[in-house]
Amino acid sequence: MKIQENVPIAPYTTFRIGGPARFFCTVSSEDELVEAVRFAKEKSLRFIVLGGGSNVLFSDQGFSGLIIKNEIMGKTFTDDGTLYSVIDANAGEDWEEFVAETVEKDLFGIENLSSIPGKVGAAPVQNIGAYGAEVGNVIESLRVLDTKTMKFIDLSFVDCKFSYRDSIFKHEKGRYIVTKVRFRLCKQGDVNIEYKELGKYFIDKHISKPSLKEVRNAVIEIRKNKLPDWKVWRTAGSFFKNPIITGDKFAELKKIYPDLPGYTEPDGRIKVSLGWILDKVCDAKGLTIGNVSTYEKQALVLVAKPGATASEVVAFSNELMHRVKEKTGIEIEGEVDWAFV
Ligand SMILES: Cc1cc2nc3c(=O)[nH]c(=O)nc-3n(C[C@H](O)[C@H](O)[C@H](O)COP(=O)(O)OP(=O)(O)OC[C@H]3O[C@@H](n4cnc5c(N)ncnc54)[C@H](O)[C@@H]3O)c2cc1C
C-alpha cells in the first residue's frame, strides 16, 4: 500500500470539488486498511474512509489528514437451502453493479435501489433508500474495523440502528469502517411497487404484476428522467433529508399549503416532501446563485458548475435552509456529509 501526499480530492467525488488531501491511499485488503489507520494514528492525523465520493463535500482547502479509499473487492452468493440467499459483498464493490447482479440472479430486495451511485460499504452508512425501499431492511450484519480498539467485529442489523437516512455510523462518526456487508435476499419474493410514482408507471403501462427486472428497469427510467446523471453533472444527489415533523405541525402547514405531500412514519410523525417545499413554497426550483443551482427537475438536488467552490455550495445551502425556516418554521438537515468543509 502506497501513501501519497497532497493528492487532489475533487476527482474522487461526484461534486468534483475540494482541495488536496495531505495524505491519500487506496486499500484493497483488511490488512492494508489496518496499516493505513495505524499510519494516521501514529501521526495523530484525522482519517476518513471514502467509497465512490457521491455523498460528500470537501473543503476548498482540502483535508489535512489521511483519506483512505476503500477498494476491498469480492462477493460470494450462498444458497442456504431456505427461501433466502445470503450474499457477502466487500465494501469496495460498486453498488449499482451489485444490484444488477442480484436482479440477474432473480433475488428480490434491492431492485428499487437501482442506479444509486457509490460503493457497497457506504450503503449502510446513510441506510440508502429510494422508491419505498431501504437497504437496512435486507442487511443481516456487517463486518467492520472498530478503529477505537483496532479489532474487526460483526455488527448485527440491530446494532446498526437503521432509520431514515441514518445509522450508528453517523452517530459514532469515523469509529467503524465497513469492510463487508452480509445481505439476505429473497429467492421468491414479491416486488414492491407501493411507492406512488412507481405504481403509476406500471398502471400507465397496464402491467399489473411486473417482474423483478421490469421493476429495476422502471426505477432506472424514472430516475433518468428526474435526476441528474452524476457522470455529467457535479452533484451529490439530494443535499438535504426530507424533514419529519409532528402531526400538529403538518396540520398547521396543510392549512396554508393544502397540497403539501406527507407520508406517515411508523412513529406517527409525518415525513414531508422537501423537494415540494423548495419548489412550491420557496420558489427555489432551478434557483441559481453564482455557480450553484437546484436541479431544474428536482429542487432537493444541488448541482454545481465547473469552478464552483465548496464555500459557494455551503452558502447556497444556507440560503435554502433560511428560506425553508422562514416560510415553514422547519429546520432542515443535510443528507450529504459536509463535515469536511
Ligand atoms: C445522482 C445521485 C443520486 C443519489 N441518489 C440517492 C438515493 O436515491 N438514495 C440515497 O440514499 N442516496 C442517494 N445518493 C447518495 C449516495 O449515492 C449514497 O449515499 C451512497 O451510498 C454513497 O456511497 P459512496 O460510496 O459514494 O460514499 P462516499 O460519498 O464515499 O461516503 C459517504 C459517507 O460514508 C462514509 N463511508 C464510505 N465508505 C465507508 C465505509 N466502508 N465504512 C464506513 N464509512 C464509510 C464516508 O466517510 C462518508 O461519511 C445519490 C447521489 C447522487 C450523486
PDBQT file of the ligand as one rigid body, heavy atoms in Angstrom, charges set to zero:
ROOT
HETATM    1  C1  LIG A 401     -27.096  11.479  -8.585  1.00  0.00    +0.000 C 
HETATM    2  C2  LIG A 401     -27.147  10.898  -7.194  1.00  0.00    +0.000 A 
HETATM    3  C3  LIG A 401     -28.284  10.223  -6.788  1.00  0.00    +0.000 A 
HETATM    4  C4  LIG A 401     -28.367   9.683  -5.497  1.00  0.00    +0.000 A 
HETATM    5  N1  LIG A 401     -29.496   9.010  -5.127  1.00  0.00    +0.000 NA
HETATM    6  C5  LIG A 401     -29.606   8.509  -3.891  1.00  0.00    +0.000 A 
HETATM    7  C6  LIG A 401     -30.798   7.823  -3.483  1.00  0.00    +0.000 A 
HETATM    8  O1  LIG A 401     -31.725   7.651  -4.253  1.00  0.00    +0.000 OA
HETATM    9  N2  LIG A 401     -30.855   7.359  -2.210  1.00  0.00    +0.000 N 
HETATM   10  C7  LIG A 401     -29.828   7.507  -1.327  1.00  0.00    +0.000 A 
HETATM   11  O2  LIG A 401     -29.963   7.061  -0.185  1.00  0.00    +0.000 OA
HETATM   12  N3  LIG A 401     -28.690   8.133  -1.689  1.00  0.00    +0.000 NA
HETATM   13  C8  LIG A 401     -28.551   8.638  -2.933  1.00  0.00    +0.000 A 
HETATM   14  N4  LIG A 401     -27.414   9.293  -3.297  1.00  0.00    +0.000 N 
HETATM   15  C9  LIG A 401     -26.319   9.467  -2.326  1.00  0.00    +0.000 C 
HETATM   16  C10 LIG A 401     -25.166   8.437  -2.425  1.00  0.00    +0.000 C 
HETATM   17  O3  LIG A 401     -25.116   7.856  -3.689  1.00  0.00    +0.000 OA
HETATM   18  C11 LIG A 401     -25.288   7.343  -1.359  1.00  0.00    +0.000 C 
HETATM   19  O4  LIG A 401     -25.314   7.897  -0.085  1.00  0.00    +0.000 OA
HETATM   20  C12 LIG A 401     -24.147   6.319  -1.472  1.00  0.00    +0.000 C 
HETATM   21  O5  LIG A 401     -24.378   5.235  -0.614  1.00  0.00    +0.000 OA
HETATM   22  C13 LIG A 401     -22.783   6.923  -1.130  1.00  0.00    +0.000 C 
HETATM   23  O6  LIG A 401     -21.805   5.958  -1.438  1.00  0.00    +0.000 OA
HETATM   24  P1  LIG A 401     -20.308   6.336  -1.675  1.00  0.00    +0.000 P 
HETATM   25  O7  LIG A 401     -19.531   5.083  -1.775  1.00  0.00    +0.000 OA
HETATM   26  O8  LIG A 401     -20.183   7.280  -2.792  1.00  0.00    +0.000 OA
HETATM   27  O9  LIG A 401     -19.985   7.081  -0.281  1.00  0.00    +0.000 OA
HETATM   28  P2  LIG A 401     -18.991   8.286  -0.033  1.00  0.00    +0.000 P 
HETATM   29  O10 LIG A 401     -19.575   9.531  -0.600  1.00  0.00    +0.000 OA
HETATM   30  O11 LIG A 401     -17.621   7.930  -0.435  1.00  0.00    +0.000 OA
HETATM   31  O12 LIG A 401     -19.054   8.381   1.566  1.00  0.00    +0.000 OA
HETATM   32  C14 LIG A 401     -20.256   8.798   2.201  1.00  0.00    +0.000 C 
HETATM   33  C15 LIG A 401     -20.058   8.692   3.725  1.00  0.00    +0.000 C 
HETATM   34  O13 LIG A 401     -19.905   7.331   4.093  1.00  0.00    +0.000 OA
HETATM   35  C16 LIG A 401     -18.632   7.115   4.744  1.00  0.00    +0.000 C 
HETATM   36  N5  LIG A 401     -18.140   5.826   4.243  1.00  0.00    +0.000 N 
HETATM   37  C17 LIG A 401     -17.878   5.466   2.974  1.00  0.00    +0.000 A 
HETATM   38  N6  LIG A 401     -17.460   4.202   2.902  1.00  0.00    +0.000 NA
HETATM   39  C18 LIG A 401     -17.448   3.745   4.178  1.00  0.00    +0.000 A 
HETATM   40  C19 LIG A 401     -17.066   2.505   4.787  1.00  0.00    +0.000 A 
HETATM   41  N7  LIG A 401     -16.625   1.476   4.063  1.00  0.00    +0.000 N 
HETATM   42  N8  LIG A 401     -17.161   2.397   6.140  1.00  0.00    +0.000 NA
HETATM   43  C20 LIG A 401     -17.600   3.428   6.903  1.00  0.00    +0.000 A 
HETATM   44  N9  LIG A 401     -17.951   4.629   6.382  1.00  0.00    +0.000 NA
HETATM   45  C21 LIG A 401     -17.871   4.777   5.048  1.00  0.00    +0.000 A 
HETATM   46  C22 LIG A 401     -17.759   8.293   4.310  1.00  0.00    +0.000 C 
HETATM   47  O14 LIG A 401     -16.729   8.558   5.236  1.00  0.00    +0.000 OA
HETATM   48  C23 LIG A 401     -18.794   9.409   4.234  1.00  0.00    +0.000 C 
HETATM   49  O15 LIG A 401     -19.072   9.888   5.520  1.00  0.00    +0.000 OA
HETATM   50  C24 LIG A 401     -27.281   9.828  -4.589  1.00  0.00    +0.000 A 
HETATM   51  C25 LIG A 401     -26.126  10.518  -5.017  1.00  0.00    +0.000 A 
HETATM   52  C26 LIG A 401     -26.057  11.037  -6.303  1.00  0.00    +0.000 A 
HETATM   53  C27 LIG A 401     -24.802  11.732  -6.742  1.00  0.00    +0.000 C 
ENDROOT
TORSDOF 0
